[in-house]
Amino acid sequence: MSETLEPQNDLHSGLSRRHLLAGVGGILATGMAPAIHAQEKVVLRYLGTAVNQDKAIADKFKADTGIEIQYVAVTTDDVTKRAVTAPNSFDLIDTEYFSLKNIVPTGNLKGIDTKKIKNADKITPLFTKGEVAGKKVGDQGTAPKKVIFLEGEKSKKFATSPTQWMTLIPTVYNADTLGIRPDLIKRPINSWAELLNPEFKGKAAILNIPSIGIMDAAMVVEAKGIHKYKDKGNMTKAEIDLTIKTLIEAKKAGQFRALWKDFNESVNLMASGEVVIQSMWSPAVTAVRSKGIDCTFQPLKEGYRAWAAGFGLPATLSGKKLDAAYVFINWFLDGWAGAYLNRQGYYSAVLDTAKAQMEAYEWAYWMEGKPAAQDIKSPQGSVIAKAGSVRDGGSYEQRMGGIACWNAIMDENAYMVRKWNEFVAA
């Protein structure tokens, strides 16, 4: 994801800067040319994980606006730590919604004024209402709708209903499930329970990031009929004990080939055939496929574990930097970046602007679940799906409408991490 590319259907490559700056209060007050000139030398320090920090996006944004993005790449946990302890060390944060429960009470984020966001009313209702195609989706864990609005610009409290002020403007999101090697399993897989099926002893793997791995484990525990959680994203100590006990028993019986932490590790385990079923991320499945190996991001009857990230603004941001941050957020929702992300198997916040920047056959494959009319290529140009193939999980409505729970930080997080470490050490 480091190459600069020409978009396949750059309908709006001639986007005027006036268009990009529309809706950003104050920037155009002195007339067009001075405003652009004033923007030329602004550098925005963008704090986030390397996964979302793409050179092609920064290059395209600079070409369109003259504003430079300087990536500050740290781990997911360190994004939160920086937001809490060093809010002056960045101008824009890209963080997961579940981290907001730790960040917002510090007062280090300011509410984003939706009146300055041109496409605010087009942000998918999955975030604002917890709905896909008019139907409610599962909201266990930190569903974005619970934390997306603030009571006011400087509030340290989440609003219980929509307001003018958003905590984060969504960047990327997806629904995760198990990855499988259908060529090696040779039978249908339709339940999370299969992860602990003794049939796959020594050939299963689980994600070793406690707050996410425990959610995958909970999906398995429920699927096996062992326990029904009130909220998988906020377990009691007794529920944590039960979940970890189930994992330890499976581990001692030799179920797991590996506990993976790293994206590339998950790809290698699957590509080598050492593992045939595991926790997996959609782009990792794509990476295995790009090697010519059969791998499926398997829809399961119990549903998906979803995650979402978004852009936030530090409370101290002001002046030209604040104006530039609004320019970037507006640009990001304007379609080019959304189309670029959609082509990687993620989903974008504003669907119709992204659609305008994609070929009809691409949109049909990625978003409508239709067979590919021609080969589907990654943003870098490699073929990732052959003509005639269908996206795993089908359409946007089928996948995002099938959410069971969201990534979360539990009230008993410290206890959970301690117990998870017991599982890792067992």
DRENSEDO-617217 format. One record per residue: x, z, y of N, C-alpha, C in turn; residue in three letters. Coordinates in steps of 0.05 Angstrom, whole numbers, padded with zeros to 5 digits, always signed. Example, Ala and Ser with C-alpha at 12.3 -4.5 7.8 and 13.67 -1.06 7.14 Angstrom:
! residues 2
+00264+00156-00114+00246+00156-00090+00264+00156-00066ala/+00257+00142-00045+00273+00143-00021+00258+00157+00001ser/
END
This chain:
! residues 426
+00016+00000-00024+00000+00000+00000+00017+00000+00025met/+00040-00013+00023+00058-00011+00047+00061-00038+00061ser/+00050-00060+00049+00054-00086+00061+00034-00090+00084glu/+00042-00106+00103+00023-00115+00123+00010-00139+00112thr/-00016-00142+00115-00029-00165+00104-00048-00178+00124leu/-00055-00203+00118-00075-00217+00133-00101-00211+00119glu/-00122-00201+00132-00147-00196+00119-00159-00223+00109pro/-00173-00222+00087-00183-00246+00075-00205-00259+00092gln/-00219-00242+00107-00241-00253+00123-00242-00239+00149asn/-00223-00246+00166-00220-00230+00191-00239-00241+00213asp/-00265-00236+00208-00285-00247+00227-00280-00237+00255leu/-00270-00213+00257-00267-00201+00284-00238-00198+00292his/-00221-00215+00282-00192-00211+00289-00188-00214+00319ser/-00207-00229+00331-00205-00232+00360-00220-00210+00375gly/-00225-00188+00362-00239-00166+00375-00226-00161+00402leu/-00243-00162+00422-00232-00156+00449-00226-00127+00452ser/-00206-00121+00468-00200-00092+00472-00223-00079+00486arg/-00239-00094+00501-00263-00082+00513-00281-00072+00491arg/-00284-00088+00470-00301-00081+00448-00290-00055+00434his/-00264-00054+00430-00252-00031+00417-00255-00006+00433leu/-00254-00009+00459-00254+00014+00476-00283+00022+00484leu/-00302+00006+00476-00330+00012+00483-00338+00040+00475ala/-00353+00053+00492-00363+00079+00485-00343+00102+00488gly/-00319+00096+00497-00300+00118+00500-00300+00125+00530val/-00312+00147+00536-00316+00154+00564-00291+00157+00579gly/-00290+00146+00603-00268+00151+00621-00245+00131+00619gly/-00241+00119+00596-00217+00102+00593-00219+00078+00612ile/-00243+00067+00614-00245+00043+00630-00252+00048+00659leu/-00251+00073+00667-00259+00080+00694-00243+00065+00716ala/-00218+00059+00710-00202+00046+00731-00200+00016+00727thr/-00218+00005+00710-00217-00024+00706-00200-00030+00681gly/-00204-00054+00671-00193-00061+00645-00162-00061+00644met/-00149-00075+00661-00120-00078+00658-00105-00051+00660ala/-00111-00035+00681-00097-00009+00683-00102+00008+00658pro/-00127+00007+00647-00133+00023+00624-00116+00015+00600ala/-00113-00011+00596-00097-00020+00574-00067-00013+00579ile/-00058-00017+00603-00031-00011+00610-00025+00019+00604his/-00044+00035+00612-00041+00064+00608-00039+00071+00579ala/-00052+00054+00562-00052+00060+00533-00026+00051+00520gln/-00011+00032+00532+00011+00019+00518+00031+00038+00505glu/+00038+00060+00518+00060+00077+00508+00050+00102+00494lys/+00024+00104+00489+00014+00127+00475+00021+00126+00445val/+00032+00148+00435+00037+00151+00406+00020+00173+00396val/+00005+00168+00375-00012+00188+00363+00001+00198+00337leu/+00006+00225+00336+00017+00237+00312-00006+00242+00293arg/-00006+00229+00270-00028+00229+00251-00020+00246+00227tyr/-00031+00270+00225-00025+00288+00203-00044+00284+00180leu/-00032+00280+00156-00049+00277+00132-00032+00274+00107gly/-00044+00267+00085-00029+00262+00061-00021+00232+00061thr/+00001+00226+00046+00011+00199+00045-00009+00179+00034ala/-00028+00189+00017-00048+00172+00005-00063+00156+00026val/-00071+00169+00048-00088+00156+00068-00071+00144+00091asn/-00045+00147+00090-00029+00137+00113-00017+00110+00106gln/-00031+00090+00114-00024+00063+00105-00011+00047+00128asp/+00012+00036+00123+00027+00021+00143+00010-00003+00154lys/-00004-00016+00136-00020-00039+00145-00041-00031+00166ala/-00053-00008+00162-00073+00002+00182-00060+00008+00209ile/-00037+00022+00208-00023+00028+00233-00014+00003+00247ala/-00004-00017+00232+00005-00042+00244-00018-00057+00257asp/-00040-00059+00243-00063-00074+00253-00074-00060+00278lys/-00076-00034+00278-00086-00019+00301-00068-00023+00325phe/-00042-00023+00321-00023-00027+00343-00026-00055+00354lys/-00029-00074+00336-00032-00102+00345-00057-00106+00362ala/-00079-00091+00354-00104-00094+00368-00106-00078+00394asp/-00091-00056+00396-00095-00038+00419-00070-00031+00434thr/-00046-00035+00422-00021-00026+00435-00015+00003+00431gly/-00032+00017+00417-00027+00046+00412-00013+00049+00385ile/+00008+00066+00385+00024+00070+00361+00015+00094+00345glu/+00014+00091+00319+00008+00113+00301+00034+00122+00288ile/+00040+00148+00290+00064+00160+00278+00054+00178+00255gln/+00059+00170+00230+00049+00185+00208+00065+00210+00203tyr/+00052+00232+00199+00064+00257+00190+00052+00264+00163val/+00067+00258+00142+00057+00261+00115+00065+00287+00102ala/+00045+00303+00093+00049+00328+00080+00029+00330+00056val/+00031+00351+00040+00012+00355+00018-00015+00364+00028thr/-00035+00362+00011-00063+00371+00019-00063+00399+00029thr/-00049+00417+00015-00048+00445+00023-00034+00449+00050asp/-00013+00433+00054+00002+00435+00079-00013+00424+00103asp/-00031+00405+00098-00048+00395+00120-00064+00418+00131val/-00076+00434+00113-00091+00457+00122-00074+00478+00135thr/-00050+00483+00123-00032+00503+00135-00024+00496+00164lys/-00018+00470+00168-00010+00461+00195-00034+00464+00215arg/-00057+00457+00205-00081+00459+00222-00086+00488+00231ala/-00080+00506+00213-00085+00535+00219-00062+00547+00235val/-00037+00539+00230-00014+00553+00242-00001+00537+00264thr/-00003+00510+00264+00011+00494+00284-00006+00471+00295ala/-00029+00478+00308-00047+00457+00316-00036+00439+00338pro/-00013+00447+00351-00001+00429+00371+00018+00409+00359asn/+00022+00410+00332+00042+00392+00320+00030+00365+00312ser/+00005+00360+00319-00008+00334+00313-00029+00328+00333phe/-00037+00302+00334-00057+00293+00353-00083+00285+00339asp/-00080+00280+00313-00103+00272+00297-00098+00283+00269leu/-00119+00293+00256-00116+00304+00229-00134+00288+00210ile/-00124+00282+00186-00140+00270+00166-00140+00289+00142asp/-00163+00303+00139-00164+00324+00119-00189+00323+00103thr/-00190+00337+00080-00214+00337+00063-00234+00356+00075glu/-00260+00350+00070-00281+00366+00081-00280+00395+00070tyr/-00271+00398+00045-00271+00425+00034-00251+00444+00049phe/-00232+00432+00063-00212+00449+00077-00224+00461+00103ser/-00246+00450+00112-00257+00459+00137-00265+00488+00138leu/-00272+00499+00115-00280+00528+00114-00256+00545+00121lys/-00232+00535+00117-00208+00550+00125-00199+00543+00154asn/-00205+00519+00164-00195+00511+00190-00214+00517+00213ile/-00239+00511+00210-00259+00514+00232-00260+00542+00243val/-00260+00564+00227-00262+00591+00238-00238+00598+00256pro/-00216+00583+00255-00193+00589+00273-00197+00579+00301thr/-00217+00560+00304-00221+00548+00331-00201+00527+00337gly/-00185+00518+00318-00163+00499+00323-00173+00470+00323asn/-00198+00465+00315-00209+00438+00317-00230+00438+00338leu/-00231+00415+00353-00253+00413+00373-00274+00394+00361lys/-00299+00399+00369-00320+00381+00359-00316+00353+00370gly/-00321+00333+00353-00318+00305+00361-00345+00297+00373ile/-00344+00287+00398-00369+00280+00413-00380+00254+00402asp/-00402+00255+00388-00414+00231+00375-00423+00211+00396thr/-00427+00220+00421-00435+00202+00442-00412+00183+00449lys/-00388+00190+00441-00365+00173+00447-00357+00156+00422lys/-00373+00159+00401-00367+00143+00376-00389+00122+00374ile/-00381+00097+00378-00399+00075+00379-00417+00072+00354lys/-00405+00076+00331-00420+00073+00306-00429+00099+00293asn/-00430+00120+00309-00437+00147+00298-00463+00146+00283ala/-00483+00132+00294-00509+00132+00280-00510+00114+00255asp/-00487+00099+00250-00486+00082+00227-00470+00095+00204lys/-00459+00119+00209-00444+00133+00188-00463+00138+00165ile/-00454+00132+00141-00471+00135+00117-00486+00162+00116thr/-00512+00162+00110-00527+00187+00108-00518+00205+00085pro/-00500+00195+00068-00488+00213+00048-00475+00236+00061leu/-00463+00232+00085-00449+00253+00100-00468+00269+00117phe/-00486+00256+00130-00503+00271+00150-00528+00284+00137thr/-00538+00272+00116-00562+00282+00103-00559+00289+00073lys/-00536+00281+00061-00533+00285+00033-00551+00266+00017gly/-00555+00242+00027-00573+00223+00014-00559+00196+00009glu/-00567+00183-00012-00559+00155-00017-00585+00140-00024val/-00590+00118-00009-00614+00102-00012-00639+00120-00011ala/-00639+00139+00007-00662+00156+00011-00666+00178-00010gly/-00647+00181-00029-00650+00201-00050-00627+00222-00046lys/-00634+00247-00050-00614+00269-00048-00595+00267-00071lys/-00569+00273-00065-00549+00274-00087-00541+00303-00091val/-00527+00308-00113-00518+00336-00119-00501+00347-00096gly/-00505+00372-00089-00490+00384-00067-00475+00409-00074asp/-00470+00414-00101-00454+00437-00108-00426+00432-00097gln/-00412+00455-00090-00386+00452-00078-00389+00448-00048gly/-00368+00436-00035-00369+00432-00006-00379+00404+00000thr/-00406+00400-00002-00418+00375+00006-00414+00371+00036ala/-00405+00347+00045-00400+00343+00073-00423+00352+00091pro/-00447+00348+00083-00470+00354+00100-00471+00384+00108lys/-00458+00401+00092-00457+00430+00098-00438+00437+00120lys/-00418+00419+00125-00396+00426+00143-00390+00404+00164val/-00407+00384+00166-00401+00361+00184-00408+00366+00213ile/-00426+00384+00219-00434+00389+00247-00426+00417+00256phe/-00418+00418+00282-00412+00443+00295-00434+00450+00315leu/-00437+00476+00321-00457+00485+00340-00451+00475+00368glu/-00425+00472+00375-00417+00462+00401-00389+00451+00400gly/-00378+00440+00421-00352+00428+00421-00330+00448+00413glu/-00333+00473+00423-00312+00493+00418-00321+00514+00397lys/-00343+00508+00383-00354+00527+00364-00336+00532+00340ser/-00336+00556+00329-00322+00562+00304-00342+00564+00281lys/-00367+00555+00286-00388+00557+00266-00400+00530+00259lys/-00406+00526+00234-00419+00501+00226-00449+00503+00234phe/-00459+00480+00243-00488+00479+00250-00504+00473+00224ala/-00528+00484+00223-00544+00480+00199-00561+00454+00201thr/-00562+00442+00225-00576+00416+00228-00559+00399+00246ser/-00564+00372+00247-00548+00354+00263-00546+00362+00292pro/-00521+00359+00304-00517+00364+00332-00500+00340+00343thr/-00493+00342+00368-00476+00322+00381-00447+00323+00372gln/-00440+00346+00359-00411+00351+00353-00405+00350+00323trp/-00388+00332+00316-00379+00331+00287-00352+00343+00284met/-00348+00356+00260-00322+00368+00253-00302+00346+00247thr/-00310+00327+00230-00294+00305+00221-00311+00280+00221leu/-00298+00257+00228-00311+00231+00224-00300+00220+00198ile/-00318+00214+00178-00308+00207+00152-00289+00182+00152pro/-00268+00185+00135-00249+00162+00132-00253+00150+00104thr/-00246+00164+00083-00249+00154+00056-00263+00175+00039val/-00277+00164+00018-00290+00182-00001-00294+00167-00026tyr/-00300+00182-00048-00304+00169-00074-00316+00189-00093asn/-00324+00179-00116-00335+00196-00137-00316+00193-00161ala/-00305+00215-00171-00286+00215-00193-00299+00221-00219asp/-00287+00211-00240-00296+00215-00267-00272+00214-00286thr/-00277+00211-00312-00255+00209-00331-00246+00181-00334leu/-00220+00177-00338-00209+00151-00345-00205+00150-00375gly/-00211+00127-00387-00207+00124-00416-00193+00098-00423ile/-00182+00097-00447-00171+00072-00458-00190+00062-00480arg/-00210+00045-00472-00230+00036-00491-00219+00021-00515pro/-00195+00008-00511-00183-00007-00533-00172+00012-00555asp/-00166+00037-00547-00155+00056-00566-00177+00075-00577leu/-00197+00079-00561-00219+00098-00569-00239+00083-00587ile/-00245+00058-00580-00262+00041-00597-00290+00051-00602lys/-00301+00067-00584-00330+00075-00586-00339+00083-00558arg/-00365+00083-00554-00375+00091-00527-00369+00120-00520pro/-00362+00124-00494-00358+00151-00484-00378+00155-00461ile/-00395+00176-00463-00415+00178-00441-00418+00207-00431asn/-00400+00225-00439-00403+00253-00430-00376+00266-00424ser/-00377+00284-00404-00353+00299-00397-00343+00316-00421trp/-00362+00323-00439-00355+00339-00463-00333+00327-00479ala/-00330+00300-00479-00311+00286-00495-00282+00294-00489glu/-00277+00304-00464-00250+00312-00457-00239+00333-00476leu/-00257+00350-00487-00248+00371-00505-00256+00365-00534leu/-00263+00340-00540-00270+00332-00567-00245+00333-00584asn/-00244+00348-00607-00220+00350-00624-00211+00322-00634pro/-00229+00303-00633-00221+00275-00641-00198+00265-00625glu/-00195+00275-00600-00174+00266-00582-00152+00287-00579phe/-00149+00304-00599-00128+00324-00599-00101+00312-00594lys/-00087+00323-00574-00060+00314-00567-00060+00288-00551gly/-00084+00277-00545-00085+00252-00530-00103+00255-00506lys/-00109+00280-00497-00125+00285-00473-00107+00297-00452ala/-00115+00294-00427-00100+00306-00404-00119+00314-00383ala/-00112+00335-00368-00128+00345-00346-00111+00348-00321ile/-00124+00345-00298-00110+00347-00272-00102+00375-00266leu/-00076+00379-00260-00065+00406-00254-00064+00411-00224asn/-00086+00408-00211-00090+00418-00183-00113+00437-00185ile/-00108+00463-00184-00129+00483-00191-00157+00478-00180pro/-00159+00473-00154-00186+00471-00142-00201+00446-00152ser/-00187+00426-00162-00200+00402-00172-00203+00403-00202ile/-00181+00412-00215-00181+00414-00245-00203+00433-00255gly/-00208+00454-00240-00229+00474-00249-00256+00461-00248ile/-00260+00442-00229-00286+00429-00226-00290+00410-00250met/-00269+00395-00258-00270+00378-00281-00276+00395-00306asp/-00263+00418-00308-00267+00436-00331-00296+00446-00331ala/-00307+00452-00308-00335+00462-00306-00354+00440-00315ala/-00348+00415-00308-00365+00392-00317-00366+00391-00348met/-00342+00397-00360-00340+00397-00389-00355+00420-00401val/-00352+00444-00390-00365+00469-00400-00396+00465-00399val/-00406+00454-00378-00435+00449-00376-00444+00427-00396glu/-00428+00406-00398-00435+00384-00416-00435+00393-00445ala/-00418+00413-00452-00417+00423-00479-00439+00444-00484lys/-00454+00451-00463-00476+00470-00466-00467+00499-00468gly/-00442+00504-00460-00431+00532-00461-00443+00549-00439ile/-00446+00538-00415-00456+00554-00392-00467+00535-00370his/-00488+00544-00356-00498+00528-00333-00491+00544-00308lys/-00476+00531-00290-00467+00544-00265-00488+00542-00243tyr/-00490+00563-00227-00507+00561-00204-00494+00542-00184lys/-00467+00544-00180-00452+00526-00163-00424+00524-00174asp/-00418+00501-00186-00391+00497-00198-00369+00499-00177lys/-00376+00494-00152-00357+00495-00130-00353+00523-00119gly/-00368+00543-00129-00365+00570-00119-00372+00590-00142asn/-00354+00591-00161-00359+00607-00185-00355+00637-00180met/-00369+00652-00197-00364+00681-00197-00339+00686-00214thr/-00328+00710-00212-00304+00717-00228-00310+00713-00258lys/-00334+00721-00267-00341+00718-00295-00342+00689-00303ala/-00352+00672-00285-00353+00643-00291-00325+00631-00292glu/-00307+00640-00274-00280+00631-00274-00267+00639-00301ile/-00271+00664-00309-00259+00674-00334-00269+00657-00358asp/-00294+00651-00359-00306+00635-00381-00294+00607-00381leu/-00292+00594-00357-00282+00567-00356-00253+00566-00365thr/-00236+00585-00355-00208+00585-00363-00204+00592-00392ile/-00221+00610-00403-00220+00616-00431-00224+00591-00448lys/-00244+00575-00440-00250+00550-00454-00225+00531-00454thr/-00212+00529-00431-00189+00512-00428-00165+00523-00445leu/-00161+00549-00444-00139+00561-00459-00142+00556-00489ile/-00167+00560-00499-00172+00555-00527-00166+00527-00535glu/-00174+00508-00518-00169+00479-00524-00139+00474-00523ala/-00125+00486-00504-00096+00481-00501-00081+00492-00526lys/-00089+00516-00535-00076+00528-00558-00081+00512-00584lys/-00104+00498-00584-00111+00482-00607-00097+00454-00606ala/-00081+00450-00584-00065+00425-00582-00080+00402-00570gly/-00102+00408-00555-00119+00386-00544-00104+00369-00523gln/-00087+00382-00506-00076+00368-00483-00048+00357-00488phe/-00045+00331-00483-00018+00320-00484-00003+00327-00458arg/-00018+00330-00436-00005+00336-00410-00025+00349-00391ala/-00014+00363-00372-00029+00372-00348-00015+00358-00325leu/-00028+00337-00314-00013+00321-00294-00019+00330-00265trp/+00001+00326-00248-00002+00333-00220+00001+00309-00202lys/+00014+00288-00213+00022+00266-00197+00008+00240-00205asp/-00001+00225-00185-00015+00200-00189+00000+00182-00209phe/+00026+00178-00205+00041+00160-00222+00043+00171-00251asn/+00044+00197-00253+00044+00209-00280+00019+00202-00295glu/-00004+00203-00281-00030+00197-00295-00030+00168-00303ser/-00019+00150-00287-00017+00122-00293+00000+00117-00318val/+00024+00130-00318+00042+00126-00341+00031+00137-00367asn/+00018+00160-00366+00006+00172-00390-00014+00153-00403leu/-00030+00140-00385-00051+00122-00395-00040+00095-00404met/-00022+00084-00388-00010+00058-00394+00005+00058-00420ala/+00019+00081-00426+00035+00083-00450+00018+00088-00475ser/-00007+00096-00471-00024+00102-00493-00020+00130-00504gly/-00002+00146-00492+00002+00174-00500-00024+00189-00496glu/-00039+00182-00476-00065+00194-00470-00087+00173-00471val/-00110+00179-00482-00132+00160-00483-00156+00168-00467val/-00156+00194-00458-00178+00204-00442-00167+00226-00424ile/-00174+00225-00398-00163+00245-00380-00178+00245-00353gln/-00174+00267-00337-00181+00267-00309-00167+00243-00296ser/-00181+00228-00279-00167+00205-00267-00179+00198-00240met/-00163+00184-00224-00172+00175-00198-00175+00145-00199trp/-00195+00134-00185-00202+00106-00187-00177+00088-00182ser/-00161+00092-00161-00138+00074-00157-00117+00076-00179pro/-00117+00098-00194-00098+00101-00217-00107+00083-00240ala/-00134+00081-00243-00145+00063-00264-00138+00035-00256val/-00141+00028-00231-00134+00001-00221-00105-00005-00226thr/-00088+00015-00222-00059+00012-00226-00052+00006-00256ala/-00067+00019-00274-00063+00014-00303-00071-00015-00309val/-00095-00022-00298-00105-00049-00303-00087-00071-00293arg/-00074-00065-00270-00056-00086-00258-00032-00091-00276ser/-00028-00074-00296-00006-00078-00316-00017-00095-00339lys/-00043-00103-00338-00055-00118-00360-00064-00101-00383gly/-00069-00075-00377-00077-00056-00398-00106-00048-00394ile/-00122-00048-00415-00150-00041-00413-00153-00012-00407asp/-00167-00006-00385-00172+00022-00376-00198+00022-00361cys/-00214+00043-00366-00241+00045-00354-00244+00071-00339thr/-00255+00069-00315-00263+00092-00299-00292+00098-00308phe/-00295+00115-00328-00320+00116-00344-00343+00131-00331gln/-00365+00118-00325-00389+00132-00316-00399+00151-00339pro/-00407+00175-00331-00415+00195-00351-00443+00205-00344leu/-00459+00212-00364-00487+00219-00359-00491+00243-00341lys/-00471+00261-00341-00474+00286-00324-00468+00280-00294glu/-00456+00257-00289-00450+00250-00261-00421+00253-00253gly/-00416+00249-00227-00389+00248-00216-00382+00273-00200tyr/-00355+00278-00198-00345+00298-00179-00335+00283-00155arg/-00347+00288-00132-00341+00272-00108-00321+00287-00090ala/-00308+00271-00072-00290+00282-00052-00293+00264-00027trp/-00285+00276-00005-00287+00261+00020-00267+00272+00040ala/-00256+00254+00057-00237+00262+00078-00247+00251+00105ala/-00236+00262+00127-00244+00252+00153-00224+00259+00175gly/-00228+00246+00198-00211+00250+00221-00221+00274+00238phe/-00203+00292+00246-00210+00313+00264-00190+00314+00287gly/-00199+00328+00309-00183+00329+00333-00174+00358+00339leu/-00149+00363+00344-00140+00391+00351-00154+00399+00378pro/-00160+00425+00380-00174+00436+00403-00159+00431+00429ala/-00132+00430+00427-00116+00428+00452-00113+00399+00462thr/-00122+00379+00446-00118+00351+00454-00133+00344+00480leu/-00119+00331+00498-00132+00324+00524-00120+00298+00536ser/-00131+00289+00558-00120+00267+00573-00117+00241+00557gly/-00095+00227+00562-00091+00200+00549-00091+00202+00519lys/-00080+00223+00508-00078+00226+00479-00107+00229+00467lys/-00123+00244+00480-00151+00248+00471-00166+00221+00472leu/-00162+00207+00495-00175+00180+00498-00165+00162+00475asp/-00139+00162+00470-00128+00145+00449-00139+00152+00421ala/-00142+00178+00416-00153+00187+00390-00181+00176+00387ala/-00197+00176+00408-00224+00165+00406-00223+00135+00402tyr/-00204+00121+00415-00201+00092+00410-00195+00087+00381val/-00177+00103+00369-00170+00099+00341-00194+00104+00322phe/-00208+00126+00327-00231+00131+00310-00252+00109+00312ile/-00257+00100+00336-00276+00078+00340-00266+00052+00326asn/-00241+00047+00329-00229+00023+00316-00231+00026+00285trp/-00227+00050+00275-00227+00054+00246-00255+00049+00234phe/-00275+00055+00250-00303+00050+00240-00313+00022+00245leu/-00296+00006+00258-00305-00021+00267-00304-00043+00246asp/-00293-00036+00223-00296-00055+00201-00270-00064+00186gly/-00249-00069+00202-00224-00079+00188-00214-00058+00169trp/-00211-00034+00179-00200-00012+00161-00219-00006+00138ala/-00245-00007+00144-00265-00002+00123-00263-00022+00100gly/-00260-00048+00108-00258-00069+00088-00232-00066+00072ala/-00211-00058+00086-00185-00054+00073-00187-00032+00052tyr/-00200-00010+00059-00204+00012+00040-00222+00005+00017leu/-00244-00009+00023-00263-00017+00002-00249-00034-00019asn/-00229-00051-00010-00215-00068-00029-00196-00053-00047arg/-00192-00027-00041-00175-00010-00059-00192+00007-00077gln/-00219+00004-00075-00236+00020-00092-00246+00045-00079gly/-00238+00050-00054-00250+00073-00039-00276+00064-00026tyr/-00289+00082-00012-00312+00074+00004-00308+00081+00033tyr/-00320+00064+00051-00316+00068+00079-00341+00082+00092ser/-00337+00093+00115-00358+00110+00128-00381+00094+00139ala/-00375+00070+00150-00395+00053+00161-00395+00027+00145val/-00416+00024+00129-00416+00002+00109-00419-00026+00122leu/-00437-00028+00142-00443-00056+00151-00420-00068+00167asp/-00404-00052+00181-00381-00064+00196-00360-00073+00176thr/-00357-00058+00154-00337-00066+00133-00347-00091+00119ala/-00373-00093+00114-00384-00116+00101-00379-00142+00117lys/-00380-00140+00143-00375-00163+00160-00346-00173+00158ala/-00328-00156+00148-00300-00164+00146-00292-00170+00117gln/-00311-00172+00099-00306-00179+00071-00319-00205+00064met/-00307-00219+00045-00320-00243+00034-00345-00234+00018glu/-00365-00251+00017-00390-00244+00003-00385-00236-00026ala/-00367-00251-00040-00361-00245-00068-00347-00218-00071tyr/-00331-00210-00051-00318-00184-00052-00338-00161-00050glu/-00355-00164-00030-00376-00144-00025-00394-00141-00050trp/-00401-00164-00061-00419-00164-00085-00406-00149-00108ala/-00379-00152-00111-00365-00139-00133-00362-00109-00127tyr/-00350-00102-00104-00343-00075-00098-00367-00057-00092trp/-00387-00068-00078-00409-00051-00068-00436-00055-00082met/-00440-00079-00093-00467-00084-00105-00466-00083-00136glu/-00443-00080-00147-00441-00078-00176-00446-00104-00191gly/-00442-00126-00177-00447-00153-00189-00422-00164-00201lys/-00425-00181-00221-00401-00194-00233-00385-00209-00212pro/-00358-00207-00214-00341-00221-00194-00344-00251-00197ala/-00351-00264-00174-00354-00293-00174-00327-00307-00176ala/-00306-00293-00168-00279-00303-00172-00260-00279-00175gln/-00235-00284-00180-00216-00261-00184-00216-00243-00160asp/-00216-00217-00165-00215-00197-00144-00186-00188-00139ile/-00178-00189-00114-00150-00182-00108-00148-00156-00092lys/-00126-00142-00095-00120-00118-00079-00112-00128-00051ser/-00111-00110-00031-00102-00118-00005-00074-00131-00005pro/-00058-00125-00025-00031-00136-00027-00031-00163-00042gln/-00054-00171-00052-00056-00198-00064-00054-00199-00094gly/-00051-00176-00108-00049-00177-00137-00078-00177-00148ser/-00082-00191-00170-00108-00192-00183-00114-00166-00197val/-00136-00153-00190-00142-00127-00203-00168-00128-00219ile/-00183-00150-00217-00206-00155-00234-00210-00185-00236ala/-00214-00194-00261-00218-00222-00266-00246-00231-00259lys/-00249-00257-00253-00276-00268-00249-00294-00261-00272ala/-00318-00253-00266-00338-00246-00287-00339-00216-00293gly/-00318-00201-00285-00318-00172-00291-00336-00157-00272ser/-00344-00133-00280-00362-00116-00264-00347-00090-00258val/-00351-00079-00234-00338-00054-00227-00349-00031-00243arg/-00330-00014-00253-00338+00010-00268-00358+00027-00252asp/-00380+00035-00264-00399+00052-00250-00419+00036-00234gly/-00414+00010-00232-00434-00007-00218-00433-00005-00188gly/-00457-00005-00176-00459-00007-00147-00453+00019-00132ser/-00451+00017-00106-00447+00040-00089-00470+00060-00094tyr/-00495+00050-00095-00518+00068-00099-00517+00082-00126glu/-00508+00067-00146-00506+00080-00173-00485+00101-00173gln/-00461+00095-00162-00439+00114-00163-00443+00137-00145arg/-00446+00132-00119-00448+00154-00100-00475+00168-00103met/-00495+00154-00114-00521+00167-00120-00520+00185-00145gly/-00497+00183-00160-00495+00198-00184-00476+00223-00182gly/-00473+00233-00157-00456+00256-00153-00468+00281-00164ile/-00452+00297-00179-00461+00323-00189-00450+00346-00172ala/-00426+00343-00162-00413+00364-00147-00391+00353-00129cys/-00382+00369-00110-00361+00360-00091-00337+00379-00094trp/-00313+00368-00088-00289+00385-00086-00295+00409-00068asn/-00284+00431-00074-00290+00456-00058-00267+00476-00059ala/-00269+00495-00041-00252+00519-00042-00271+00542-00046ile/-00267+00556-00068-00285+00578-00075-00280+00603-00059met/-00300+00620-00057-00297+00647-00045-00275+00662-00061asp/-00276+00658-00087-00256+00672-00105-00232+00654-00111glu/-00223+00639-00091-00202+00619-00095-00176+00632-00105asn/-00168+00654-00093-00143+00667-00101-00144+00676-00130ala/-00167+00687-00138-00170+00696-00166-00170+00671-00185tyr/-00184+00650-00176-00185+00626-00193-00157+00614-00197met/-00141+00613-00176-00114+00602-00178-00097+00619-00197val/-00100+00645-00196-00085+00663-00214-00093+00657-00243arg/-00119+00655-00248-00129+00649-00275-00120+00621-00284lys/-00121+00602-00266-00112+00575-00273-00083+00575-00282trp/-00066+00590-00268-00038+00592-00275-00034+00605-00303asn/-00053+00622-00311-00052+00634-00338-00057+00611-00358glu/-00075+00593-00351-00080+00570-00369-00056+00552-00371phe/-00043+00547-00348-00019+00529-00348+00003+00542-00365val/+00006+00569-00363+00027+00583-00377+00021+00588-00407ala/-00004+00585-00414-00013+00592-00442+00000+00574-00462ala/
END
